[in-house]
């Protein structure tokens, strides 16, 4: 699975497209609001950019996130999470999608609980400094770009990590103990 030369930042949460659009014109930032584009098209555009930062709102794990939250909220059909995981893995393996360097999550305190656990538990537990909560404004996101810290990358064994998601409980996700984030089968 490839990584791009620019620092890729996904803005996630309500109003993400507007926040990304508000970054247009910043020095060394290529803002790509998703709009009508698919995630693979946004990934292709990001890969052609020479900007220091490429910021977009086309989360490559959006399908997995929706299926995971639906699984634990009881709204996802049986097997839906597993299908979403395999679809994401296929797209990542084919280099049609890439994981971003960072997720900037807009106003997580205002999100439904299971979604907050996805962002600040599941994803932040996998790569703590790569998931950053920010206020929902273009200026807050622009300020945060200059403060992003280096840290552990996403799990090296992405397939095992993603396939373990059905066993990762929302209120336990991201906890530091080895087995605390998972359900014992």
C-alpha positions as CSV (number, residue, x, y, z in Angstrom):
1,X,0.0,0.0,0.0
2,X,1.5,3.2,-1.1
3,X,2.1,6.5,0.6
4,X,2.1,9.8,-1.2
5,X,4.9,12.4,-1.1
6,X,2.7,15.2,0.3
7,X,1.4,15.1,3.8
8,X,-2.2,14.0,3.3
9,X,-4.8,15.2,5.7
10,X,-8.4,14.0,5.8
11,X,-10.9,16.4,7.4
12,X,-13.7,14.4,8.9
13,X,-17.1,15.3,10.4
14,X,-20.1,17.5,9.7
15,X,-19.2,20.3,7.3
16,X,-15.8,18.8,6.3
17,X,-16.3,19.7,2.6
18,X,-16.9,23.4,3.4
19,X,-13.9,23.5,5.8
20,X,-11.7,21.9,3.1
21,X,-12.9,24.4,0.5
22,X,-12.1,27.2,2.9
23,X,-8.4,26.2,2.8
24,X,-8.1,26.9,-0.9
25,X,-5.4,29.4,-1.7
26,X,-3.3,28.7,1.4
27,X,0.4,28.6,0.7
28,X,1.7,25.0,0.2
29,X,-1.8,23.5,0.7
30,X,-3.7,21.8,-2.0
31,X,-7.4,21.7,-0.9
32,X,-9.5,19.0,-2.6
33,X,-13.1,19.1,-1.5
34,X,-14.7,15.8,-2.4
35,X,-17.9,17.2,-3.9
36,X,-19.1,14.7,-6.5
37,X,-15.7,12.9,-6.8
38,X,-15.2,9.4,-5.4
39,X,-12.5,8.6,-2.9
40,X,-10.3,7.0,-5.6
41,X,-10.5,10.1,-7.8
42,X,-9.5,12.3,-4.8
43,X,-6.6,9.9,-4.1
44,X,-5.5,10.2,-7.7
45,X,-5.6,14.0,-7.5
46,X,-3.7,14.0,-4.2
47,X,-1.0,11.7,-5.7
48,X,-0.3,14.3,-8.5
49,X,0.1,17.2,-6.1
50,X,3.5,18.7,-5.2
51,X,2.1,20.7,-2.3
52,X,3.4,20.2,1.2
53,X,-0.1,19.4,2.4
54,X,-3.0,17.8,0.5
55,X,-6.2,18.3,2.5
56,X,-9.4,16.6,1.5
57,X,-12.6,15.1,2.9
58,X,-12.7,11.8,1.0
59,X,-12.0,9.4,3.9
60,X,-10.7,6.1,2.5
61,X,-12.1,4.3,5.5
62,X,-15.6,5.9,5.4
63,X,-17.3,2.7,4.5
64,X,-15.6,0.8,7.2
65,X,-16.4,3.6,9.7
66,X,-20.1,3.7,8.8
67,X,-20.3,-0.1,9.0
68,X,-18.5,-0.3,12.3
69,X,-20.7,2.3,13.9
70,X,-23.8,0.7,12.4
71,X,-22.6,-2.7,13.6
72,X,-22.5,-1.5,17.2
73,X,-25.5,0.7,16.9
74,X,-27.5,-2.3,15.6
75,X,-28.3,-0.7,12.2
76,X,-25.8,-2.5,10.0
77,X,-27.0,-5.8,8.3
78,X,-25.2,-9.0,9.4
79,X,-21.9,-9.3,7.6
80,X,-22.0,-5.6,6.5
81,X,-18.9,-4.7,8.5
82,X,-16.9,-7.6,7.1
83,X,-17.9,-6.7,3.5
84,X,-16.9,-3.1,4.1
85,X,-13.5,-4.2,5.5
86,X,-12.8,-6.4,2.5
87,X,-13.8,-3.7,0.1
88,X,-11.5,-1.2,1.7
89,X,-8.6,-3.7,1.8
90,X,-9.1,-4.4,-1.9
91,X,-9.0,-0.7,-2.8
92,X,-5.9,-0.1,-0.6
93,X,-4.1,-3.1,-2.1
94,X,-4.9,-1.9,-5.6
95,X,-3.5,1.6,-4.6
96,X,-6.8,3.2,-5.6
97,X,-7.0,4.5,-2.0
98,X,-4.3,5.4,0.5
99,X,-4.5,6.1,4.2
100,X,-3.9,9.7,5.1
101,X,-1.1,10.8,7.2
102,X,-3.6,12.5,9.6
103,X,-7.3,12.8,10.3
104,X,-8.5,16.1,11.6
105,X,-11.8,15.4,13.3
106,X,-14.2,18.3,13.4
107,X,-15.9,18.8,16.8
108,X,-15.9,15.2,18.0
109,X,-17.7,16.2,21.2
110,X,-20.8,16.9,19.2
111,X,-20.8,13.6,17.4
112,X,-22.9,10.6,18.3
113,X,-21.1,8.4,20.9
114,X,-20.3,5.5,18.6
115,X,-18.8,7.8,16.0
116,X,-16.7,9.5,18.6
117,X,-15.5,6.1,19.7
118,X,-14.5,5.3,16.0
119,X,-12.4,8.5,15.7
120,X,-11.0,8.9,19.2
121,X,-10.9,5.2,20.1
122,X,-10.4,2.9,17.1
123,X,-8.4,5.2,14.8
124,X,-6.6,7.1,17.6
125,X,-5.8,3.8,19.3
126,X,-4.1,2.5,16.1
127,X,-2.0,5.7,15.6
128,X,-2.5,8.2,18.5
129,X,-0.9,11.4,17.1
130,X,-2.5,10.9,13.6
131,X,-6.0,11.6,14.8
132,X,-6.5,15.2,16.0
133,X,-9.7,16.8,17.2
134,X,-10.2,20.4,16.0
135,X,-13.0,23.0,16.0
136,X,-15.1,23.0,12.8
137,X,-13.5,25.9,11.0
138,X,-11.1,26.4,8.1
139,X,-8.9,28.7,10.3
140,X,-8.7,26.1,13.1
141,X,-7.7,23.4,10.5
142,X,-5.1,25.7,8.9
143,X,-3.6,26.4,12.3
144,X,-3.5,22.7,13.2
145,X,-1.6,21.9,9.9
146,X,1.5,23.6,11.3
147,X,1.3,21.7,14.6
148,X,1.0,18.2,13.4
149,X,3.5,15.9,15.1
150,X,5.3,12.9,13.8
151,X,4.3,9.6,15.3
152,X,3.6,6.0,14.8
153,X,2.2,5.2,11.4
154,X,-1.0,3.1,10.9
155,X,-0.6,-0.6,11.9
156,X,2.0,-2.4,9.7
157,X,-0.4,-5.4,9.4
158,X,-3.4,-3.4,8.2
159,X,-5.3,-6.5,7.2
160,X,-5.2,-8.0,10.7
161,X,-6.1,-4.7,12.3
162,X,-9.1,-4.0,10.1
163,X,-10.3,-7.6,10.3
164,X,-10.3,-7.4,14.1
165,X,-12.6,-4.4,14.1
166,X,-15.8,-6.5,14.7
167,X,-14.3,-7.5,18.0
168,X,-13.4,-4.0,19.1
169,X,-15.9,-2.6,21.5
170,X,-16.7,1.1,21.2
171,X,-16.2,2.0,24.9
172,X,-13.0,0.0,25.0
173,X,-11.4,0.9,21.7
174,X,-8.1,2.5,21.9
175,X,-7.4,1.6,25.5
176,X,-3.7,0.9,26.2
177,X,-4.0,-2.6,27.5
178,X,-3.5,-5.4,24.9
179,X,-6.8,-7.1,25.0
180,X,-9.1,-4.4,26.6
181,X,-10.3,-3.2,23.2
182,X,-11.5,-6.5,22.0
183,X,-14.3,-8.9,22.8
184,X,-13.2,-12.4,23.7
185,X,-14.8,-14.8,21.2
